[in-house]
Amino acid sequence: MRDFPLLLAIDTCGPSGSVALGRIPGRDLEILGQIELAGRTYSATLVSAVSDLLSSAGLHLGLLDAIVVVNGPGSFTGVRVGVSAAKGLAQGAEIPVVAISRLEVLSRKSGVPSAALDAHRGEVYLRLDRTGSAPVELLAGPNELAAVHPIPTRVAVCDGSAAALLARVWPQTQLVTTPPPLASDALRPGEARLIAGAAVDLALLDGHYLRRSDAEIFGADIAAQAAAADPTATSESTGA
């Protein structure tokens, strides 16, 4: 790796996404470009945005020292598109990939060790800082939040839904409102992981979902309803 690593970051986990290109000379971060992507367009726009970003900087894919992919938690489809793109870009050019949680990016952006993101259905994706041990990330609704002890004194948030739930269950916690993280916010922590030797095996790279996809949830419900309506269906399909 060169003295001033050149990194591409991808984040398609949230309601909107982004790709960023940066160089890190010493302690500085030089952002060479960033393109924001509208939600629900990632599969059609992500790869072309990366190409435009590199072209604008007069660079090509083979010059990258690493790709930093924010691999969740967030939208199942968005996470999958981002991870798949990182794999595809890295594999042909043999570029190392490091993965980082969006909760960790939000935490580092805000300077607050604990962070939360809206997970919909009255739940949050939560990163809990724990003194003396590594942070833990989990999916939490009101019951899980009420069971947390000790409650964090400060939590970074970037959306109203997560803030509202935490304010209701943890009224004593200070909520630190921060702009939603962008791909450029993942460059610095991504570089730290690269230096630490945390590049991932592409065959093992996957999304950090913290929850099953809607298709899995509703598919299981439909199967259960079908079995209840026709108890013979399961035994016939399995040959029992």
WOTAPE-V757202 format. One record per helix or strand. SS is the DSSP state (~ for helix, > for strand). FROM is the first residue (numbers start at 1). TO is the last residue. Records with the same first field share a line. If there is no record, write none. Layout:
# WOTAPE-V757202
SS: FROM-TO  FROM-TO
This chain:
# WOTAPE-V757202
>: 5-11  17-24  30-37  66-70  96-100  115-120  123-130  133-140  154-157  174-177
~: 42-56  61-63  76-93  102-110  142-147  160-169  185-195  214-229  232-238
